[in-house]
Amino acid sequence: MHRYSRVVLFVLISVFAAASAQAVEKIALRAPAVPLVPVDPYFSIWSPADKLTDAGTVHWTRSPNRLTSLVRIDGKSYRLMGNEPKAVPALEQIGVTILPTTVTYEFAGAGVKVSLAFMTPLLPEDLMLLSRPIAYLSWNVASTDGKTHDVAVYFDANAELTVHNANNETVAWEPVQFGDISALKVGSVDQPVAEMKGDGVRIDWGYLYLAAEKSQGAKMQIQPAAAARDAWGKMLPTLAVRPTIAKDAPVLSATIELGQVGSQGVSRWIMLAYDDVYSAQYLHHLVKGYWKKDGAEIGDLLKTSATEYAALTERCAAFDRELMADLEKAGGPKYAWLGALAYRQSLAASKLIADAKGQPLFFCKENTSNGCMGTVDVFYPQAPLPLLISPSLSRAMLVPILEYSKSHYWKWPNAPHDMGTWPQANAQVYGGTASDGGMPVEETGNMLLLVAAVAQMDGNVDFADNYWTVLTRWARYLEEKGFDPENQLCTDDFAGHLAHNANLSVKSICALGAFGKLATMHGDKATGDRYLAMARKFALEWTKVADDGDHFRLAFNQPKTWSSKYNMVWDKILDLNLFPEAAVKKEMAFYRKNLDTYGLPLDNRKHGAPGNRQAYWSKTDWAFWTACLTNNQEDFDAITAPIYTFMDKAEQRVGLTDLYFTDKLDTASMHSRPVIGGIFIKMLYDKAVWKKWASRDKTNARGPWAELPKAPVTKTVVAPHSIHWHYTTSKPGKSWQARGFDDTGWKTGVGGFGSEGTPGINVKTHWKSADIWLRGDVTIPDGHHEDLQLSIFHDEDAEVYIDGVSAVRLRGFSTDYVPTAVHRRAPLKSGTFLFAVHCHQTEGGQGIDLGVIDVQADK
């Protein structure tokens, strides 16, 4: 493997309080992948290589999301970004600086130095700013040989940024003008807003904009890539707009002539923005991004963003310097390096949405796992980042689950697991709406701890008071079930169910103590004293039943086992003082003796790893939490050192992984996830630093938040299990979904199809192969229908056609029959229609079934 990364790839800027001078320390580490445009789970563009010219840019899912930049110096062209066109040589890259809001690549050659910067205004004090779906790209060129050089820069963006599958989805484009802002726009023709859900899903609705202010002198045009790149600003005949498959579509391009460039240098910039129009579903209602809460539209955003560019550049630089200095002070230069990457990645895997009252809702996406939305045990490890930088963001993270828990939709005594599958926050999907979520102690403890952390940050329980009945119910649940957990999952569900889980017990004990502090702050000292006393009693008992000599066990009933007790961090952060210091030191000493080559194993269990080997798992977020337990720098450095080595040498060129095997460099089982924000846990140990950052919150979102939207009322029109289908498990020929296709050789059966035991579906016809295709006539009776939709169960990926027209595409799996709108072209109305369905299955249970419902406004 080419190790360019040993050249300086990162420049860490440290700011010392005692002086205004800046010291620069060079860190010879490279990122597995660099987040260039870290906006949200859809608008998320990465460079998966050491050099920006070694590979095309990609979405976090690894699918192409290509951006290209060239520079022309004295008539000769060079590549700055992307590996195309291959005939154009790459200008030598000499460095890259990764900071929380800005990534800057530096190049040198042909007598000039070129800097290409990607700035996203991820400034947390103002959530309107933080939520903007925009990135600035800027070029700075200066002569290095004492001569002047004729220079121009070029940029283009591919239409594949606007679709899930560039091979079969069509796009259309147009130039638009917003005052002094010239923009180019592209988006899918179909615009199926928030219809497709799942994990490895890219957006297939909304519009990408390439925009430039008049002052930047950009010549912008939409042309085929080769023509645009060869033109170098020469305006070509306008391209006729016609629906085109995305892979064959023209690019949005901009060329800027810098003229004669000397040693003083010349800078120019452009904007890349994505208007998703609506961002998500929330209880089946479409909701907009937070930046739109006061009525702004994309033209307003582009004009405002252009006006504020200079000021934002200064603000971002100041923010980066200060946060990097605080990170370095807390954990050293390598910790600051990882913190910059984690900041960008964690926010890029999340989205700020506005509720019906314009209050912020902060949803994370469970990337590379199951695509869940607002997962409690995902934003629990992510939480140290929002807790540090923004009380408003922290409250916005908790509100959806708190509102869901106090509503009539949630019937269980414990906290839910999630709010749905991205981008549909319509109800819990993990285990289905008719279950407790499968992680009852885990999620309940998480929520109590995080609400307590917000109260500590605020210095009051005003936020908690809004949900006191729910919090009390959860505390009572943990009082009964938390100390010795039953056989259930915890956040590390990939390891399977475990009874008597000692680390889960730690979480419960800390959460009970946290509720005790909340109750005291709430004005109920008697309840506070009772729960704090209970937590102290449980902690003392824990040290006895979990004891295994020189360490504490994985499970109370499993001697000669161990696990990292990362949940214990809250004992110090929340000043609970429940567990004896000697117990914490004993556990840390054991961890340091059991470090593996590339990190601290999660526990003593080995699992099947690539190459048919058995190896330990490590969780990056939990390892950093564990490293903080003693609040001792030497312990912290010992636990984290092998993690930096792994990230520097990782073979998988993806976002930072939080689940990998500790013996080799070949895995990144989960990556690009919001949980990496958990490495900021160490910052919460410094109360002064925490208070400094939290006190800058200008948004000051304290509610009242809107109540959960009312779910639509549905009336069955065609019941599932009532449709008789022709089906096959062998791939049919072309046009299998069309009415004229001959399916006489197919078998017949009634829905639902699947394997016995799959939760949420009543299996009538057994199906166990990887794929199944269904065809059947469905009669929708006459009558007044408000909004006909499908009610569909799918495990896993499914596509539905109605009279040969693509109606629905679904990713992942459901655990219930879900109301699903069909595409506007599909003929869902009274009459008889041919329904054709394909479902693909990879693992676990499987099933496919559907009916037709009328979705009616709540009367």
N, C-alpha and C positions, 0 to 999 in steps of 0.2 A: 504493500500500500504506500502510495506517495505521501510523505510526511511533510508537506509544505507547512503544516501547522506549527512546526518547530521554529519557523520564522515568526516574527512578532505578529500575532493575529489579534491581539487584544491590548488596548491601551487603557489602563485604569487611571482615571483622574481622581486624585485624592485632595481634598480640601481640608486644611488644618485650621482649627479655630484660632490658633495663636497668630496666624499670619494670613495675609490675603494671597500670597504666592501659591501657585499650584505646583505640586510635585507629581511627576509622572513615573509610574512604575510599570514596567513591561512584564506581562504575564504570558508565558509561552504555553497557552492552552487554546484549544480550538473547540468550537461548539459542534455537536453532532449535526445540527441543522440550525440555521439562523432565521429567526422570525423577522421578516422584512416588513410585512403589513399585518400587524396584530390587532385586528379590530373586533372580530367576533367569530363564532365557529364556522361561519360561511365565508366571510371576507378575511381570509387567513392565508397569507402567501409566504413561502419559506424558500430559502436557498439550501439544498441538501448537499453542499460540497465545501471544500476548503476555500476554493476560489469561486467568485461570483460568476466566472465565465466557464467553469468546469461542467456545469449542468444547467438545464432549464429550471426555472422556478416552479414550485409545486404548491398545491393545497396541502394542509397538514395530513390529509389522507393519502398523500403521495401521488395523487392524480395531477396531471399537468395543469398548471395555472400560470402560463408563460408571460413573463414580462421581458422585454428586450431593450437594451440601450447600447448605442454606438457613439463613438466620437470620431470626428474627422479632423485630422491635424495636417495642415499644409497639403490638403488634397488626398491624403491617404486615410482610409477608414480602419478603425480598431473596435473590437468588442469590449464593452464594459460589463454587460449583464446578459446571461444566457449563453448557450452553446451553439446558437444559430445566429447568422449564417456561418457555416463552418469554413467557408472560403475566406472569411474576414478574420485576420489574426487577433488574438486577445492582447490588449495592452497589459503589461505586467502588473499584477496586483502586489502591493507592498505592505498592506496591512488592513485590518478591519477593527473598528472600535464598536463595541456592543455596550450600550447604555440603556437605561429603562425606557426612555422615550425615543431614542434615536440610535440607528445603526449607520455607521459611515465606513464605506470602502475607499481605500486609497490606491491609486494607480500611478505609474510613472513610465515615461518613454517618449521618444520623438521630441525631446526638449521641453516637455511639460509635465506637470503633476496634476492629476484629476482626482477630485473627491466626489463621490456619489453618495448622498445621504438619504435615508428613509426616516422621516419624522412623523410620528403619530402622537397627537397631543393628549397623552394618557396622564393628565394632571388631575389628581383625585379630589382636590378641594372643591371642584366645580363639576358636578355630575353631568350637567348639560354639555360641558366640554369633553368629559371623559367618554360620553356616549356617541360623539360624532363619528359617523362611519367614513372617515377620511384619512388619507395619508398624503404627506407632502414629499415629493422627490426633488432634490436640488443637486445641481452640479456646480462645482467651483473649479475653475481651471486657471493655472498660473504657469508662466514660463520659468524654467529652471536653468536655462543656459545663457541668460542675458540677452536673448533675441526675442523678437515678437513672432507670434505664430498665428496663422489664420485657423480658427477653430469653430466647429459647429458640433452640437450634440443632438442625438436622436433618441426617441423613446417610442415603444409601442406596447399595447396590451391586447391579449388575445381574447376572442369572444368566448372561449371555453370557461372563462371565469363566471359566466352567467348561467351555466347549465350543469346538470348532474352527469350527463353522458354526451360528450361532444360528438360521438359517432352517429347518433340518431335524433338529436333534438335540434330544432331549427331556431334561428335567431333573426332579428331584424335590427337595423341601425339608422341613425340620423344625426346630423349636426344640430345643435341647439344653441341659443344665445340667451344669456342672463345679464343684461346690462353690459358691463365691460368684461364679462367672463364669456369666453368662447369655450364650448364643450362639445364633445363627441359622446354619443350614447349608444349602447347596445344592450339587448335583453332578449330573453326567449319569446317566441311567438305565442306559445300556449299560456304562459303566466299562471301556472297552477299554484296559487298562493298558499303556502304552508300545508300543502296536501300530502307530500311525501315525508314520512318520518323515518328515523333510524339513525344508526351510528355513522357508517362511512358514507354519508349522504352529503352532496354538495347542493348549493342553492340552484333552483331552476325557475326562479321568478325574480322580479325586480330588475334594476338597470344599473349597469356599470357606466361611470362617467370619467372621461379624461378631460380635464379642464385647465385653462390657463388664463391668467389676467392679461389684459391688453398690454400692460407695461412690460411683460416678459418677451414679447415679440415672437411668440410661437406660431409657426405655420402648421396648421392642423388639418388632417384629412383622413378619410376612411378609404383604404385601398388594400388590395392583396399584399401580404407581407413583403414579398420580394420587390414589388413595384414601389411600395412606400419606402423601403430601406435604400433602394437605388436612387430614389428621386432627390434625396437630401434637400427637401424643402421646396423643390419645384412642384407647383400645384398641377396635379394630373386631372384629366376630365372627371367630373363627378360620377361616382359609381352608382348605377341604378340600384335602388333598394328592392330586394326581393327576398322572401324567406329562404334561408340557406342553412344547410346542416352546419353546426357550429365549427366543426373541424375544417370546413372549407370556407368559412366566412372571412371577410377582410379584417384587418386589425385597426384599432384606434391608434393613430400616430401623431406625434408632434416633433417638429424639427426647430431648433433654436440656433440662429447664427450668433456666435459670440464676437465675431469680427477679429481684429488684431489683438491678441492677448499678450500682455507683458508680465513682468514680475509682480505687478500689483494684483493681478488676478481678476477674473470676471465670474459672477455667479448668476444663475437663473434657476427658476423653480416652476413646478407644475403641481396639480392636484389630481389624485386618484380617489374617487368616491363611489360608494355603492348605496343606492336608494332601494331598500327592500319593500317600500311602500307600506306593507304590514309586516311585522317581524315574527309573529307567532300566533298561535291560538291559546286562549286562556279560558278554560271551561267552555270550549267550542265557540268563543267569540274572538274575532280577529283583533289584535292589539298592535299598536305602533311603537317604534323605538322611542326612548325617553327624550331624545333631542327634538322630537316632533310634538311634545306635549302642549306647547303654546301655539300650535298651528303652522310652524315652519315647514317648508317643503324644500326640495333639493336645490332649487335656485337660490333660496334664502341662505341655505347652508354654504353653498359655494361662494356667494358674494361675501358673507360674513367671514368665512375662513380665509379668503384672499385678503380682506382688509386687515385681519388680525395676524397675518403671517409673521411679520417682523417681531411683534410683541410676543407671539407664541414661541418663536425661535429662542428668544432670550429667556422666557419663563421655563421652557423645557431644559435648556442648558443649565440654568440655576438649580432646577429640581434634580436633574441627573447628578450634578456635582455634590449636592448635599446628601441625597440618598446613598450614593456610592460611598461617600465619606463615612456615613453612619454604619453602613454594612461592613466596611473595612475595619472600622473601630471595633465592631461587635465580633467579627469572626475572621478578619484577615483578608488579604487581596483575593484569594481564591473564592472565599465566601461571597465577596462583593461581585466577582465575575459571574458566579452562578446565580446570584440574586438578580442581576440585570436580565439574564435570560429568563429566569423564573417569573419575573415581573411581567415581561412581555407575553410569555406563554400563558400564564394563568388568566390574565385579562382577555387574551385572544380566545380563550375557551369559554367565554361568558358573554352575557348580553344584558344591557339595561333597557327595560321596557317600562312604559308608563301605564298605570292603572286608570280606571275610569275617573279618578279625581286628580290625575296628573302626578301622582306620587310614584317614586321609583320602585321597580321590582327588578331584582338582580338575580338572573338565572344562570347557573353553570350547566355545561353539557358534559355528560359522562363519555368523553371520547375514548375510542378503542376499548370499550367495555360493552355496553349495551345501548348507548345513546340516550340514556335517561336524562330527564330535564329537572333541574332543581333537586338533585339527589342529596339527601341529608348527609350520608357518609362520604360524599364527595366534597360538598362545601364545608364540611367539618375540617378536613385537612387543609382545604384552601383558605380557611378563615383567618389565619394569622396575617395574611396580606390585607384584606379589607379591614380587619380590626385595627391594624397599624395605621393605615392611611386615611380611613374615612368612616366615622360613625354612621353617616347616612348610607353608605354602601353596605355596611354591616347590617343595619336594620332592614334594608331593602332585600338582603339575602335571606333573612329569616321570615319575613312577612308572609310569603306565599304558603309556607308550611304551617305557620301559626294560624292563618286565616282558614286554611283547609281543615286544620285540626279542630277548630271551634265551630265549624259548619256542620250541617246535618249530613253532609256527604261522608263524614268520617265517624265510624261507630266504635272504634277500638280505644282501650285505655292507654295505649302507648302511642308514640309519635309515628307518623307515616315514613315511608322510605323515599318517596319521590313524588313529583307532580305530573309525570307523564313521560313521553318519548319525544325528543326534540324534533320539530318545533311545536309540539302539541302538549301544552300543560293542561290536560283535560281531566286527569285523575291519576292516582297511583297505578303503575303498570307492573311493578316488581311483585310477583305473587298475585296480582289482580286486585281489583277494588274490593273483592269479597274476602280479603285476607288481611292479616295484621302487618304485612310487608316483609315478613320473614326475618327481620332483624330488630325485634321489639326493644330489647335492652340497649342495643347499639344506638339506634336512632333517638330513643328517649334520652339517654345520657348525653348524646351529642347536643341535642336542642337545649337542655337545661344548662349545660356548660357554656354554650355560646350566648344564650340570653344573659347569663351571669357575667360573661366577659363584656358584653355591651353595657350592662349596668355599671361595671367597674370603670369602663371608659367614660361613661356619662357622669358618674358620681351620683346617680339616682336611679330609681326603678320606674320612672315615668313610662318608658316603653314596655317594660314587663307588666305593668299594671293593666294594660289593655288586654292581656291574655292570662290573667291570674288564675282563672278557673282551669284553663288548660294546663298551666304549669303545675298547679296543685295536683291535678289528676295524674300527671306524669310522675311527680315525686312519690305519690302513693303507690304507683305501679312499681317503681324501683325499690321502694321500701319492702315490697312483697317479693319481687322477682329478681332484684339486681345483684345482691351479694353473691349468690351461688347460681349463676345462670343455667337455665335448662339447655337441652340439646338444640342449639339454634345457630344461625349464622351471625358473624360479626362483619365489620367492613371488609375484612380480608376473606370474602366469601369464596374466592378462588381456591382456598384451602379446605372448603367444605364445612359441614356442621361440627360443632364441638360443644360438649357439655362441660360445666364447671370451669369455664374459661377464666383463668386468673387475670389476664389483662382486661377482659371485659368487666370483670368484677371491680378492678381498679377504676375503670371509667364510671361505673355505677356509684362507687363510694365517693369519688370526687364530685359527681353530679349531685348527690344527696347533700354533701357539704355546701356546694354552690347554692342549692335551693335554700339551705339554712341561712346563708348570707343574704340572699334575696328577700327571704321572709323578714329578717331583721330590718333590712332597709325599707321594706314595705310597711313597717310599723307593727309587725306581729312578732314581738321578741320571744314569746313563749314557743311559737312554732319554730322560729329560727334556732333557739337554744336546743329544742328537741332534735331537729334534723342535724345540727352540728354535732351534738353528742352521739347521735346514731352513727354518723359518718366516722367519728373518732373510734367508736367501739368496733365498727366493722373493719377499720384499717388495722387496728391491733389484732383482731382475730385473723385477718388476712395474712399477716406476717407469720402466723403460726400454721395455718392450714396450707399455705402455699410454699412453705419453707422446704428446701431440698439441700440443705447444707450450705454450700458456698453460693447459692443462688435461689431463685424462686421459680416454681414450676410453670409449665405451659397450662396445665389443668390441675385442679386440686387433687384429683385422684390418679395422676400419672407421674410417679416418681421417675427420676432420671430424665426429665424433660425440661425444656426452658423456652422462653420467648422474650422478646423485647417488650418492656412495660411502658410503651410510649405514652399511654394515656395519663401517666403520673405527672406529666408536665404541668397540669392544671393545679396541682397541689401548691406549687410555688407561684405560678402566674396569678392565681386568684387568692393568694395568701391564706390558704386553708389550713396548712400545717397539720395534716392528718397522718402522714406516714413518717415513721422514725428516720432520721437522717442516716443512721447506721444501715438501715435496710436499703436505702437508695445507693449508698456507697458500695455495699456488698454486691448489689446487682450490677453496678457500673464496672467494678473490677472484673466480674465474670464476663461481661461483654467484651472488654478489652482483650481478654485471653482467648476469645472465640471469634475474633475478626477473621474473615476470609480474604482472599486475594483482592477482591474489588468491593468489599463492603461488609456490613454487619448483617448476618442472616436474620430474617424475621423471626424464625424459631428453629428448633432442632430437626424439623421434618424436611426430608429431601424429596424432590419431585422429579419426574421425567423431564429431561432437558434435551435440546438438540444433540444429535449424534448418539442417541440411545444411552446417554449417561444419566446418572442421578446427581442432582445438585441442589444447593440451597437457594431459596428466593431471598431477595432483599427488596424492601420498599423504600424508595429514596425519601419520601416525606416522613415516614415513621422513623427512619434512621436519624434524620436531623432532629426529630423530637426527642428520641432516645439520647442523642448526644448532649442534649441540654439538661438532662435530669439532675445532675449535681451542680449545675451552674458553675462548672470549673472549666477554664479554657483549655487546659491540657487534655481533659477528657473529650471535650468537643472536637479538638483538633485530631485526636486519635481516631474517633469514630468517623469523622467526615473525610479524612485524607484519602482513603481508597475510593470514595465516591467521585472526587475530582478526577482521579486517575481514570476511572471507568468512563466518565463523560468525555474526557479528553481523547480517549482511544476507542470509543464505542464504534463498532462496525456498522450498526444500523444508523443510517443518516436520516434520522427523524427528530422531532422535538424531544426534549428531555424526557427520559423514561422514568417511571416511578415503580416499575416491577421488572426485575431482571435477575438472572442467575449470577451468583457471586464468584464463580470459578473461571469464567471466560468472558470475552467481550462481544459475544455473538448475539445477544438477545436485547430486545426492547419490547417486552410482552405488552405493556401498556405505555403509551407515550402521548405527548402533546396535550396533556390533560390539565385541568385547572388545579388539581391537587398539589402541583409543584409549588404553589403559593405557600404551602406548609413550611418551606424552608425558612420563611420569615419568622418562625416561632421564636427564634433566639432574640429577636428585636423586642418582643413583649416582656422579656425579663428585665429590660431597662425601662423602668416606669417613666423616667424623665423623657427619654426619646419617644416612647409611646405617646405620652401626653403632648409632646411638641407636635408630632405629626397629626394626631387626632384633633387637636385644637384648631387646626387650619381649615376645618370643614366649613365651607361657605354655603353649601346647599342646605345644611341643617334640616334634613327631611325627618320630621317627627310625626307625620300624619295630620289628620286622620287618613288612613288608607281606606280605599273602597272595599266594601265587603266583596266576597267572592262572587263573580258573576253567576247568575242563575243558569244552570244547565238547561238546554232546550228540552221541551216535552216531545216525546216520540210516540208515534202511533204505527203499529205494524201494518204494512200493506201486503207484503208477501213474506210469510214466515220462513226463517231458516228451517231446515229439515223437511220443507214441503216441496222442494225442487228436485225433480228427477233428472239426473245428468247422464250423459255419455262421457266416459272417461278412459284415459290411457296413461300408462307410466312409461311409454316409449315415445321418444321425441317425434312429434308428427311433422308432416311436410309443411311447405310454405302455405300461407293463407289458411292455416288451421282455424283461425278466429273468424273467418268469413262464412256467410250463410251457405254458400254453394259448396263448401268442403264436404267430402264424403267421409262420415264417421261411422259407417255401418259396421265396421270391424271392431269398434270400441266396446268396452264393457258398459254396463249400466248400473247405477247405484244412486242412492239418495244421500244428500248432505246431512251431517257433516262427514268429511273424510279425514282420517287421521289415525293416530295410534292411541290405544287405550291408556288412560291415565294422564293425558295431556290436559292440564288445568284450563278450565274455561270453555271447553267444547264438548258437546255430547256426540260422540262418534257413532255414526250409523253404518258407515262403510269403511272397512279397514284399509289403511294406506301406510306403507312403510318404506317406500323407495325414496330416492332423492328428489324426484320431480313427479308432478301429476298435472295433466291437462284435462279440463272439463269443458263440456259444451252442453247447453240446454236452453230450451225456450222458456221464457218467463213472461207471464201475463200480469200486467199491472192494471187492476180494475179501474173503471171510470169513477169519477168522484172529484170533489174539491181537494186538491193537494197543495199545501203551502210550499213545501220544499222537499222534494223526493231525494233521498240519499240511500246509499247502501248501508246495511248493518253487516259488518264483515269481521270474521275471525280469521287470522292468518298466522301461521307459524311454519316457515318464516316468510321470505320475500314473495310477493304476489303481484300479479298484474291482471286487470279485468278489462275486457273489451265488450262493448254493447253494439250489436250489429256491425261488427268489424272496426268500430272506432275506439281508440284507446280512451278508457274512462278513468282508471285508477292505477297508480303504481305505488306499491307499498314496500318498505324495507324493514328488516328486523321481524319482530313478532309481536302479537298482541296476546293478552291473557283474558280477553273478554270480547264480546261483540261490540264493535266500535262504530258509531255514526261516521260515515265517510262520504264527503261530497264528491261527485263525479265531475270530470272535466266538462266545461260548458259546451263542448262540441258533441258530447255523448247524448243520445236520445233517451233520457230517463223521463218518461211520461206515460200516460195511459196507452195501453196497447200491448201487443205481443212482440217481444224482441229476443234475438239470440244473444245469450250471455256466454262468453268464452273466458275461461280462467286458467291461469298457470300459476302454480305455487312451487317454490324451490326450498328444500330443506337441507340443513347441514349437520345439526347436532341437537340432542335433547328431544323433547316431545315435538309432535308435528300435527298440523291440522289446517283445514281450509273449509270454510262454509260462509254463505252469505244469504241475506234476505234484502227486502226493500222496506224502508220506513219513511214516514212523513215527519219531518222535523218542524214542529210548530212553536210559535212564539208562546212564552209562558203567559197565561192569562191571569 
